[in-house]
Amino acid sequence: MEREQVEGVAVGAGLFAIIVAILTGNWPRWLRVVLVLGLVILSCGAAFYAYRYYSRLTTLTVAAGSLDGDAPQLLSAIATRMASTGAPVRLKVLDKGNVVEAAKTFAAGEADLAITRADVGDLSSAETVVVVTRGVVLLLGAPGGNIDDIDDLKGKTIGVVAADANRKLTEVLTREYDLTRTQTQFKDVTVAGIPQAFKAKQISALLVVLPLSEKYLTLLRDLFPKGGKQKPTLIPIESAGAIAAVTKYYQSYDLPKGTLQGSPPIPDDDMKTLRVPFYLVANKKLSDDVVAALAKAIMDARRDLIGEYPLLAQISEPDTDKSDSDNDTYIPIHPGAAAYFSGDQKTFFDKYGDQIFYGSMLLGTITSAFAAAWNFMTAGKPKPEDYPLNKLYALTQQINKADSDAELAAAEGRIDEILKGELDKQARGSADAGELAALGLATRRLEHLIAQRRLTLGGKTSLA
């Protein structure tokens, strides 16, 4: 509950206590018992609802997609692991086929989370939970094509895997290297169609963005003939630093020597290129507690599943070091994730201090209410002999039958007790004015009887 809701409940309980306290006992006992039992059942139901509200599981939908289907598969494995370990957050995976459609689903508000790239889609409502991986931009020249740099590609056709997802990338390269003027073209190609496109000389180079993992590097190597004398060349993007400084969503990256092939090494030296992070993003409206629990559950699942799914090793905390020009803060980190990774999650009392304070007030109010309700339920009409006037009237016979002054003194003491009780009621404001007047008359009558009885006893004593 929000603070305003807690205050509202406390005020409501206070009003309830006041109402119960002012109820009279004129109702039949069975009706009062039914009323209080009904209120108890209602309170228990409210407590049960509150318990279910705070202990309920949170299920988040996550949109993902990749050409090879790995992204949804990895998320499904993580979701299964989270469920088996009893994590408070659960995932429902939506396979959207590719990263572009995943980003569109997220932007449309049809998913709480998505795996996407910083250069894809509308991410105005997104904040980063974790970095899933980093895709490296590889520009490969055709085997035997004698292409060593981007200038050699001017006027030629470059094949692009997942052209929709890489649209901003091709626009940036075109602008940086003035490829439009030289009539350099980009052509969408499928992974399966790459060997034929090279063979038919439909493309002179290939542009692909992929994580540096053994699985994807092996897939890339298999696109080219094995054992041939002519090998593909990796083309550097020398302006990577300038591109990263301007766009912010790309990072400059030094591709290590021998990444594609070890002997002879391809590339033959560290090579400048670009990379782009893949993020798991959350809607910024998600609560900090939910996202913190999600980040923890994902990192725990990563640790447990890394042996079965090696790509999970690339899941990492977003880099928030502002002094690092290649940090991952283009999409800001969600405050909940930031709190988890920095160890600054709120303690129990930080989060629920207000609830505890108002809860103690509420508990006191409820206690008073139930006390009033118990009195209301158990209160009965006083017996006739319990009324003050009837008590005084009962003393008449005791006075008339008294045989000693001691018995008369005892009667006077009893009169004083009854009058003291009524004076206490008057002090509390609960005494009836008419009843007090009648008590005054009755008291004077009894005082007269006591005086007469003393005279009678005195006469008997003198005669004796």
N, C-alpha and C positions, 0 to 999 in steps of 0.2 A: 504494500500500500504506500501511496505517497503521503507526505507529511500532512497535507490538507485533509486527506481521507481519515488519517488517524485522529486528527483533532476533531473531525466531524463525529466519529464514533464515540470519542470521549464525551463530547457535549451531549450527544444523544443518550448515552448511558446515564449522564447526570440528570437529564430531564426525566428519564425513566425512573430513577431513584426518587426524585422529588414527587412524581405522580403517585408512585406506590406508597411513599411515606404519608401522603395526605389522605389516602383512602381510609374510609372509616371501616369499622368492623360490623356494619349493619347488614352486610350480605350474608347469605347462608354459608355455613362452613364448607359444604361440598362445592359451592361455586368458587369460593376463594382457593380451595385446593386445586380445582381444575385450572383456574387462571394461572396460578404459580407454576404448576406442572407444565402448562403450555409454554410459559416464558422460559422455563428450563430447557425444554425441547428445542425451542427456537434458538437459544444461546448455544446449545450443543451443535445444532446444525450450522450456525454461523462459524463456530470454531472449526468444525470439520471442513467447511468450505475454505477457510483461511489456510488450513493445513494443506489441502489439495492445491491451493493456489501457489503456495511457496515451494512445494515439493514436486511440482509438475515438471515433466521433461519438456525441453524446448527443441522443437524440430525445425531445422532450417533447410530451405531448398537451395541447391547449388547448381548453377548452370556451367557446363563444360563441354568441350568438343575438341577433337584433334583428328587429323587425317588418318592416323593409324588406330584411333580409338583408345589410346593409352590413358589419356587424361580421365575420361569417365571410369575406366577400369581401376585406376589407382585410387580415385575418390571413393569408389564402391568398396575397395579393400579397407580404406581408412574408416569409412562409415560402419562397416561390419565390425571392425576392431573396436571402435568407440562404443558400439552397442554391447559387445561382449564384455567390456570392462566396466560397464555401468556409468559411462560419462553422462553428465547432466544435459549435454547437448547432443542431438542426433542429426544426421544428414540425410536428405532425400536428393538423390543425384538425378539431374535432368541432362540427358545426352543430347546436345544440340548439333552434333556433327562437326562443327569447327568453331574456332575461337571467335569469329565474327558474329555468328549467330548466338553464341553464349553471351557476348557483350551486349547484343541487342536485347536479349531476354532480360538481362540484369537492368539495363537502362529503362526498359518498359515497366519495371517494378514487378515482374513475374517471378523473380528469384531473389532470395536474400543475399546470396553469395554468387560469385562467379570466378572462374579461372580465366584471366585475360591478360593482354599485353597493354603496356602504357600507351602504345600508338594505335590502339584499336578502339573504336566506338566512343560513346558518350559516357565518361566516367566522373561526371560532376557530382554524383551522389555516392561515389566509392571512396572507401578508405582501406588501406592495406592491413591484412591479418598476418600473412607470411609471404615470403618470396618462395614460389614453388620451384622455379628453375630459372636459368638464364639462357636464352637462345642466342647463339653466335651466328653472325652473318658471314656466310661463306660464298664467295664468288669464284666459281671454277671455270677455267677456260677449257675448251674441247681438246682432247688428246691430239697432239700434233698440230695444233692451231697456231702456234707461235704467238700466243697472247700472254704478255707479261705484266701489263698494267691496264688501267681503265682507258687510257688514251687509245690503246689498240682495239678497243671495242666500239669506237665511234663509227657510226654508220652500219653497225651489225645488229643482230637480234639476240636478246638475252632471254632465256627461258626462266620463268619464275614459278616456283612451287608455291601454291596457295596465294595466288596473285591478289585476291581480295584482302587477305590479312596483311599482305606486304605492300599495299597501295601507298601508304605514307612513306615507306622506305624507298620505293622506286621514285617517288616524287622528290624526295630529299636528294637522292643520288643524281637525278636528272638536273636539278637546280644547281647542285654543287659543281658538277662537272660539265654543265652546259650541253647535255646530251640531246636536247631537242634540236639545237642548231645543226648538229651533225647527223640528225635523223636516225639516232639510235633508238631501237624499239624494244619493248618488253612484251613477252608472249607468255600467256598462262599455259603451263604444262602439268600433266599428272606425273606422279612418281613412276608409274608403269610405262609412261610414254617417253621418258627421258632418253633411254638408249637409242630408240628409233629416231627421235628428234635430232640427236647428235649425228647418227649415221647418215640421215638424209640431209644433213647440213641445214636443217630448219632453224637451228640455234647455234650460236658460236660460243656461248657461255651459259652457265647455270647459276641462278641466284637462289639460295636456300637458307632458311633460318632454323637452326636445330640445336638442342642441348648437346654438349660435349659428353656423351656417354658411349660406351662400347656398342650398345645396340644400334644407335643412330649412325655412328661412324662406320660400322660394318655395313649397314644398309646403304650408305653413300658409296662405299668402296665397290659394292656389288653392282652399281650402276655402270661401271666401266669394265672393259674386257680385262680378264686376268691374264697375266703372263705376257701381255703385249709390250713392245718396246716403247711405245708412246704412252705416256702417262698424262693425266689431267694436271693442270697447273692451278695453284691457288693465287688469286689476284688480290694484292693488298688494296685497302682503302686508306690511302695516305692522309686523307683529310678527315679521318675519324675524329680526331680531337676537336677540330673546328665544328663538325656536325654535332657532336655531343654538347658542345658549349652553347650552340644556338637552339637545338631542339629540346634538350633536357631529358627527353624520354629515351634517347639512345645513349649508350656509354662507349667510350673508347676502350679498346681491348687489344692486348698483345697476344695473338695466337701462338702457342708454343711451337717450337721447331718439331717436325715429325708428327704432328697431330694426325694427319690423314694417313700417312705411311711412314714407317720407321726406316726402311732401307730400300732404295735411297730415300732420304727424308723428304717428305712433302708436308709443309713447306721446308725449304732447306735452311731457314733461319726464322727466328721470331718475326711475326708479321703483324702489321697494324690492320685492325678491322673494327667492326662495331658489334655490340651485343645489346639485347633488349631483354629486360626482366619479364618473367611471367609471374603474375601475382594471384594470390587468392584474395579477392576484395570482398568487403562487406558493406552493406548499406550503412551510411553514417548514422542512421536513426536507430540502429540496433544498440541495446544497452551495453554499457561497459562490462558489466558482470557476465553477460552472455558471450561477448566476444573474447573476454579473458579466458572463460571456461573453454571456448572453442579452440583458442590458440594452444592452451595446455593440452587438450585432448589430441590435437593434431600432432604436436611434438612428441607426446607419449606414443601415439600410434606409429609415428615415423621410427622411433627407437625400436619398437617391437617388430616392425615389418621390413626393416631395411635389408635384411638378409634375403628375403623373398623378392623384394622389389628394389633393386639397387638405385633406381632413379630417385627414390625417396631421400637418398643421401643429400640431394641438392636442395631440399626444403630447408629454409634458413630464416633466421630473424632478419627483418628489414634493417638495413644499415641507415642509421639516423645521424651519423657523424657529419655535421654541417661543414667541417673542414675538409671533407673528402669530396672532390668534384665528381666522383663516380659512385656516390651513394645512391640508395634506392628510394629516395624520398619524393620522387616526382608525383606519385600518388601518396598523399600523407598517410602515416600509420594511424590506425584506429586507436583512440585513447585506451580502450580496453586491452588491446594487444600490447600497446606500449607499457601499460601498467604491469602486465604479466612478464614481459621480457626484462623489464628493469627491476622487477621485484618490489614494485611500489603499490601492489594491490592493497586496497583498504582492508583493515582488520575488521573483525566482527563488530566491534564497538564503533569504529569509524562509519561503517555502513548503516548500523542499526541503532546508533546512539539516540536519535530522536524517537525512534519507535519504542526503545526501552523506557525513555523518560515518560512519554505519553502513555505507554503501556502500564507503568506503575500507577499513574494517575487513574487510568481506566480500571485497573485492578481494585484500587481503593473504592472507586465509585461503584463497581459491581458488587464488592463486598457489602457496602452500605445498602445497596439496592436489595440484595438477597436477605440481609438482616431485616430490612423493612418489610420485605415480602413474607419472611417467616413470621414476623409479628402479626402482619395482616392476615396470614393464613391460619395461625393458631389462636388468634384473639377470639374470645367468645363474649356473649353478653354476661355481665356480672349477675350473680345470683341475687335474689331479693334481699337475703339477709346480709349481702355485702354492701348495700347502699348505706351511706353515712346516717341518714335519717332513721333507717330501720335499726342500725346499730345503737343509736341513741334511745330509740323507743324500747329496745330490748333491755336497757338499763333501768327502765321504770320499775319492773318487777323486782330486779335485784335491790333497788333502793328501798322499795316498800317492805321487802322481807328482811332487810339488814337488821341484825341483832346487836351490832357493836359499831363503835365509831370507826374501827379499823376497816370494816366492810364498806362503810360510806366513803372513807378515804380512797379505797381501791376503786370505787365507782367514779370518784372525781378524777383519779389518774387515767381511767379509761376514756373519760370525756376529753381530757387534755390530749390524748393520743389521736383521737378522731379529729379534733379541731386542728391539730398540727398538720395532719395529712391533707386536710382541706386548704389550709393556708399555703402549703407547698404547691398545691395545684394552682392556687391563685397567683403565686409568684411566677409560675410557668405560663400563665395566661390561659389555662385549660379549665378553670373553674366557672361554673354557671352562677350568675348573680342571684337568680331566683332561689337556687338551692342554698346559697350562702345565707340568704335572709331567713329561709326556713330553719336552717341549722341554728341561727342565732336565737330564734323563738324557742326551739326545742331545748337548747342549752339553758336558757333562763328558766324554763319549766322544770328541768331536772334540778337546777340549783335550788329552786323553791321547795321541791320534794325532799332534797337532802336536808335543807334547813328544818322543815317540818318533822322529818324523821329524827333528827338530832334532838328536837324539843320533846318528841314523844319518848325517845330513849332516856332523856334526862329526867322526865317525870316518873318513869318507871323506877329509875334508880333511887329517887328521893322517897317514893312510897315504900320501897323495899327497906 
